[in-house]
Amino acid sequence: MGFARYLTLIIAFLSLLILVFDLGFNHSPEEKEIIDISFLAAIATGVFSVIFRYFFKSLRPRLKAIPFDFLFLAFLSLVFLVHSELISADFFPAGYLSREIWIYISVLLIFIREFSEVEINFSSKKISPAQIFILSFFVIIIIGSLMLLLPKATNGNLSYIDSLFTSTSAVCVTGLIVVDTGTFFTQFGQMIILGLIQIGGLGIMTFASYFSYFFKGKSSFNSQLALQDMTSSDRIGEVFVVLKRILFLTFLIEAIGAVLIYYSIDETIISGVGDRIFFSVFHAISGFCNGGFSTLSNGLFEPLIKFNYPLQLIIASLIILGGLGFPIIFNLFRYLTNYFRNRVRRWITRKPVIHFPWIININTRIVVITTLILIFGGMAFFFGLEYNTTLSEHGLWGKFVNAFFTSVTTRTAGFNTIDFSQMTVPATLLVIFLMWVGASPASTGGGIKTSTLAIAVLNFFSLAKHKTRIEIFRREIAESSVNRAFAIIFLSIIVIGCSVFLLSITDPDKGLLNLVFESVSAFATVGLSRGITAGLSEGGKIILIVTMFIGRVNMLTILIALFNKFSHANYRYPTETILIN
């Protein structure tokens, strides 16, 4: 029974490799015939695997998974019969089942279905959740780098360092590029990058954990306990509900964003309907995931695009939503739902609402206020500092929009509508600060996070007032949060400092300000550059690869993964005060 489970998983994995081989290489008719037979065998195995599980009680899925398995079997059977020409595709209204795309979808679903059966033991002493989190990003980066080397993925020869750099930048949703995404990569290569951005933005563990629960209809207590921290869930029982909301909200916002982008693009700029759809989907996903990648050679600074102010506002909105963090969005949605419900109740009953529950928690209040201060404060500074320089070619409305967009995109998104190499020094220093701060916790962005900055500032005022604790909005900030915030700030300075120091050795000709800008951009997973990324040495590229990876997974998480959990002793040493100043 166990052998059969692993056999089907191996077959599903091999079929996925064959799919990549089919998409990435040119084939002779004989090779294509062998590939088609392999796909049919994989689909038949997928059908057998689903049926097989229902004959064994230990493998049988929960009742809630049965409807999906029925649809899954029906879909696979239909694709198998049509592709093997046992049934004519014209017999069905959806005659497009004969096309290769449905074969690829079938193989991908089979792999996901089989992979979801693999049980990850989070309680194991050999590997911790933090180690799994880091390892998942590392594995996806390596797989992505190999896929970008496929012949059909590029229009030229790509070195492995450049492929690894691009894959790391995509998975870490950074946006730094060493080759032109729009011209160097084919549409297949751009789709690989898009997939890496989506997976990197949400995290592979989000997809793997939810699909595992979705297909099996159950999950172990240890898995839910480990995933509770990843999803910022209040209760263990809500872990998979939160996962479902995250995936649904992500795809919904990206879909709405893609539609809005599609109608904001003039047909004279991108003529083909298919090309406009791909452009819209690519930039919607890249925007919400704070990826910063663009299919345009100059990004949004492209001459035909940089004056498209509605497009900038749409992408800025996607960046803000992606950077706020899912717990914040859910909390705000709950507040708005309760607010409108009370308004309707008040209008119907003609009575005032007496009870106002505490819905917007302290985390949401701090994040939203800090985000608004950074966005509009940065916008005001950019408008004043760059009025007669990088913003000079725009009218008054254009200056406002570009100042707003620049303030938003510098906080981990990485899209550019201005030439950052031409910015004044004060504006450049402001960009470095905004990049360092980044987005909010549990979001698709990087940086030290808005809440970390807020706690640090609040602690300054508490110390100035001789307070021993931080209090705000009639709540006290936990000491563990304060300790974590200052650890993150200190570690970020160390990582950025080491990155700048090493870059000054490998690429001393690039200028110190440019190297600092590049290092902070890589650490905060922003993706903005002053035009030196492609010209870096191989050593410089490797340094940025490591910096991007550390910035995405968080240096504190790496340290947690390296050290075993320390059991608290039942004693405390005498406390002494250390002289600070």
N, C-alpha and C positions, 0 to 999 in steps of 0.2 A: 504493500500500500504506500509506504514512504518512498519506495523506488519509483513507483508510477508518478507520484507528485513531482519528484525531482526530474524525471524524464520529460514530463510535459513542460516544466520550467526551462529545461535545457533546449528543447525544441523551439519554444517560444523565443528564447534568446537568440538562437541560431537564425530563426526566421527574421528577427529584427536586423541582424547583421546582413542578411541577404537583401533586405529592403534597402539598407544603406548602400550596399554594393550596387543594387539596381539603380538607385537614384544618383549615385556619385560617379559612375563609370559608364563609358560607352560599351555596347555589347553587340556581338554578332548574333544572327538569327538563332544559331544553335544554343548559345549561352542564354538568350532570352527564353527559349523554350524550356531549358532546365530550371530557370528562375521561376517561370510560371508554374511548373510542376511542384517546385518546392513550396510555393505559396499555397497551392491547393492542399498539399500535405499538411501544412501548418494550420490551415483553416479546419481541416478534418480533425486534426488533433485537438484543436480548441473546442470543437463540438463534443468530442469524446470526453475531454477533461471535465466539462461542466456536468455532463450526464453522470460520469463516473463518481463524482463527489456525492451525489444523492443516494448512492448505494451503501455508503458508510456513515454511520452516525457521528463519528468523530470529525468527519470532514464536511458534514452537511451544513450548509449555510442557514441562517435564521430565516423565519418566514418573510421578513421584510425584504430579503434579497431575492425571493423567488420570482416576483414580477419582472425584475430586471433580467434575471437569468433566462426567463422565457423569451423576452424580446431579443436578448443577446443571441440565443440559439436560433431564433427565427431569422435574424439578420445574417448570421454566419451561414446558415443553410441556404438562404436565398442567394448570397454572393457566390457560394460554392457551386450551386446548380447553374447559375448564369455564366460564371466564368469558365466552367467546364463544358459549357454549351449543351448541357442536358435539357435546359429550358431556354427558350429564346428570350432575350432581354425585351423584345417588343411586346411580349405577353403581359408585362407589368407596366402600369402607368409610369413608374420611375425607371424607365429604361436605361438611365445613366449608370445603373449598377454594373454594366459591362465594362465601364471605364476603369483604368488602373487605380484611380484615386480611392475607389471603394475597397480594392484589394489592400492598399496601404493602410486604410483606416481599420480594416479587419485585423491585419497583422499587429498593428499598434494596440488595438483593444485587447487582443489575445495576450500580448506581452504584459500589459497593465493588469489584466485579470489574473495571470499566473504569478506575476511579481507581488501582487497584493496579498497572496497567500503566505508569503514569507513572513514569519513572526520575528520581530526584532525584540530581543529581551533587554529592555532598558534597565532592569534590575541587576543585570550581570555586572560582576566586579571587574571584568576584563575591559569593558568599554562603557563609558558614561554618555549621557545625552549630549553633553558639550562636545565630546570627541566625535560622536556620530554627526552632529551638526557641522563641524569643521570638515570632517572626512567627506560628507556629502557634497560640499562645495568644491573640494579638491578634485573629487572624481568627475563631477560634471564639467569642470574646467578642462581636465585632461581629455575627456570624451569630445568636448566641443572643439578643442584644438586639433584633434585628429580628423574630425569631420570637415573642418575648414580646409584641410589639405586635400580633400577629394578633388579629382580633376574637374568635375562639373560645378564645383563651388566657386572657382575663381576664373578670371580671364587672363591670368598670368601665373608666374612662379611665385609661390609664397614660402618664405623660410619658416622653419618651425618656431623660431623665436617670435616672429611677427604673428604667426597663427596662435601661439600661446598667449601673446599679449592681447590680441583681439578677443580671444575666448575669455580670458580673465576679466577684461574690461566689460564684456557683455554680461557674464555671470555675476560680477560684482556691481552691475548696473552703474558703471562709471561713465563710459562714453569717450575716453581717450582713444585715439586711433593712430596707427602708424601707416596705414594705407587707406585710400579713399573708399569708403563703404559703398558709395553709389556706383563707381565705375570699375573698381578692382574685383568686387564680388558679383557673381551672377545672381539672378533672383533666387536660385536654390541656396546659394551661400548666404544671401540676405535673410532667407527664411530660417536658416540655421541660427544666425545671430539673433533673430527675433525670438526664436524658441529659447535660446539661452538667456535672453533678457527677461522673458516671462518667468522662467523657472528660477532665475536668480533673484528676481524681484520679490516673489512670494516665498521662495525657499522650497527645495526639493522635498523636505520633510512634510511640508503642508500638503503637497500633492500625494505623496506616498501614503501618509497616514490616513488622509480622507478616503482615498480609493480603497485602501485596505479595509477600512470600516464599511465603505459603501458596498463592496462586493461580498464581504463576509457577514455584514449585519451585526458584528460584535467586535469588541476589542478588550484586551486584558487591562486589569486595573493599573498595572505598572506602566503600560503605554499611555493610558489616560493621565496618570500622575505626571509623567515626564512631559507630555504635550501641553499640560495646563500652563506651564511657564512659557512655552513657545508661543501660545495663542493668547496669553494674558487673560485667561478665563477666570471668573470669580469662583466657580464651582467645578469640580471634576466632571460631574454629569453633563456639563454644558460644553465640554471640549469639542466634540464633533459637531455640535450645533454651531459653535463659533467658526469652526473650519468651513462648514458649509456656507455660512454667511460671508466669510472672507472670499471664498471662491466666487460665489454668486455676485457679490458686490463688485469684485474686481472685473469680472467679465461684463457686467452690466455697464459700469462706468466706461470701460474701454469701448464697448459697442456704441454707446451714446456719443462718446468722443470721436469715434471713427466716422459716424454719420455726420456730425457737425463739421469735421475737417473736410469731408468729401464735398459738402456744399459750399465750403469757404474757398475752395480751389477753383480758379477759372479754367475753363476747358482749353484756352489758348496756351496755358502753362503746361498742363499735363493733359494731352488730348485723349488718349485711350481710356475707356471706362475701367478696364481691368487694371491699368496702371494707376489710375486715381484711387481705386479701391485698395490696392496694395499699399500705396502711399499713405492713405488714411489710416488703415489698420496698423501699419508699421509705426507711425508717429503717435497714434493713440496709445499703443502698448508701451512704446519707448517713453512717452510723456508720463503716463500714470506710474510706471515702474521707475521713474526718474533715471532712465537709461541714458539719455543724451545722444543716442545714435540717430543718424538721419541718412536717408538714401540720396540726399542732395550733396554735391561735392563740397559746397561751402556751408552746409547746414542751413539754418534759417536766415543766414546772412546772404544767401543766394540773391542776386539782383532782382529776380522776378518775384521773390517771396518776402524780402525784408520790409516791404511796404504794405504787406497784407496784415493789417492790424487785427481783424477778427480772428485770423488763424493764431496769432500770438496770444490773444486773450483766451482762446479755447485751450491751447496747449498749456498756458499758465494755470488755468483752472484744473487741468488734469494733474499737473505737477503738485499743486497745493493739496488736492485730495489725496494723492498718493503719499505725500510727505507728512500729512497730519497724523497718520497711524490709524489702524482699524479700530482699536478700542475707543479712540476719540470720536471717530465717525459714528460708531454704534451708540455711544453715549449721547451725542448731539441728536441723533435720529430719535432716540428714546425720549429726549426732552421735548423735541418738536412734536412728536406724536402725542405726548401727554398734554402739551400746551394747547394744541388744536382740539383735542378731545375735551378739555376743560372749557374752551371757548364755545364749542358746540353745545355742551351740557348747560353752560350758563345762558346761551341764547334760547334753548328749548325750555328750561325750567324757570328762566327769568330770576334766578337766585345766584348770589355771588358764590364763588368757590372758596370754601373756608380753608381746605387743606392743600398746602403746596409742598409736596415731598422733595427731599434732597436728591435730585436726579443728576445734575451736572456735578460730577465729583471733583475733587481737588486737582487730580491729574489733568482733567480736561480744561479746567479753568487756567491752570498754569501754562499748559501747552498753547491754548488758543491765544491768550494774552501775549505770550512771548512771540508767537508766530506773527501776530498782527503788528507788534512793535518792530520786529525785524523786517517785515515786508514793506510797510509804509515808511519806516525810518530809512531803510536802505533806498527806497524809491526817491525820497526827498533828497538824500545826499547825492544819488546818481544824477538826478535832474539838475541839481545845482552845479556839481563838479564837472559834468560832461555836457553841459548845455551848448557850449561853443566848440566842442571837440567831436567825440564820436556820435553825438546826437544832432550835430549841426545840419545834416542833410534832411532831417524830418521837420514837419510843421509842429505847431504847439501840441496838437492832439497826439501826433506821432511820438513826440518827445515824452509825453506822459506815459503812453503805452509801452515804449521801449524802456523807460526807466523802471516801470512796474515789472515788466517781463524780466529785465536784468536782475532786479532785486529778488525775484522768485527763483529764477533759474540758477543763480549762484549758490543756492542752498541745496546742492546735490543733484540737480537735474542735468546741467551741462549743455543745454542748447544755447546757441549764440545768435543774436540779431545785430551785434556790433562787433568790431574788430578789437579784441581785448589787448592786442599788442600795442594799440594806439591810445590806450587809456592813460590818463594822467596818473602820477604816482599815488596821490591820496586815494583816488578811486580804486586803484589796484590793491592798495592795502585794505580798503574796505571790502573788496571782493574776497581777499584772503581770509578776513575775519568771518564773513558770512559763510564761506565754504567750510571753514573749520567748525562752525556751530552746526550747520547741516539741518536735517529734518527732525522729526519727532520720533519717540520710541515706538517700536512695533509697526514701523512704516516701511516703505520700499526704499527710503533714502538712507544716507550715511551721516558722517560727522559725529561730534560728541553728543549731539541731540539738544533740542531746545530746553527740555526739562533740566538737563545737567547745568546749562548756563543759568537758568532761573534759580536753581538751588544754590549755586555758587554766589550769585548776586545777593540773594536773600540772606545767605550766611554772612556776607560782608556787613550788612545792615544790623544783623543780630549781634555780631561781635562789637560793632560800634556802639550799640545800645547796652552793652554788657549783659546780654541775654545768654542763657545757657542752652537755649533751644530755639528752633525756627518755627514761628507761628504765622499763619496766613489764612484768611477766610475762615477764622474760628476753627482751624485745624492745626495740628502739630505735625511737622515733617519727621518721619521716622529717621532715627540716627543711622540706620543701615543705608537709607537712600542718600544721606549726606556723604557717608564714607564712600559709597559707590561712585557718586558724582565726582568727588575729588580724585579718586583713583583713575577714573576715565580721563579726566583732564590731564593729570600728570603723565599717564601712559601715552596719551595722544601726542604730547609735547616730545616725549622720548622718541616715539616712532618717527614723527616728522623730522625731528632733529637728526636722527640717524640717517634718514633718507636723504636729506639735504647734504649732510656731510659726505656720504658716499657718492652722491651725484656730482659734488664739487670735485671729487677725485677722478671719476670716470668721464665727466663732461665739463671741464673747467671753462671751456670757451663759450658756454651758453649764457653766462651772466648769473649772478647770485639771485637777483630778484626773480628771474625766470625759473630758476631751479626751485626756489621756495614756493612759487606759485604752482609749479608742476607737482611738487611733493604734497602740498596741502590738497590739491585737486584730486590726486590719486588716493590719499588717505581718506578723504571725506567722500570718496566715490562720486565726485562731481563731473569730471570730464572736460572742464574748461582748460584751455591752453593758450599760451602766448606764442604758439606756432613753432615750438621746438620739439614736440613729441616724436615726429617722424625722423628727425635728424639726430636723435640720441644714439649713442653707441649701444652695442649689444649688452654690455654691462649695465648701462643706464636703464635700458628696457627691462632687464631682469630685476633691478632695484624697484622700479615702478610696479612691476608685476607683484612682487612681494608686498609692497606698500598697499596696493589695491586690495589684495587678499586679506591682509591684516585689518585694513579699514572696514572691510565688509563683514568679517566674522567677529570683529572686536577683539582687541588685545587682551581685555579682561577675560573674555571667554576662552582665549587660548591659554591663559595662565590657569584658569579653572580646570581646563582639560588636562593640563600637565601635572597638576597636583591632586592627589587623592583627597577626599573629604576628611576633614579633621573633626574628630569627635570631641565635643566640648567637655572639658573636665569639670568636676563638681567642686572647684575651688577657684579663688581669685587672689592674686597677689596684691599687696598694698599699692595704692595709687599715688603717683608723684607727678608734679607739674613740671614740664620741660620748658626752659626759657626759649622763646621764639623771637622776640625783638626787644 
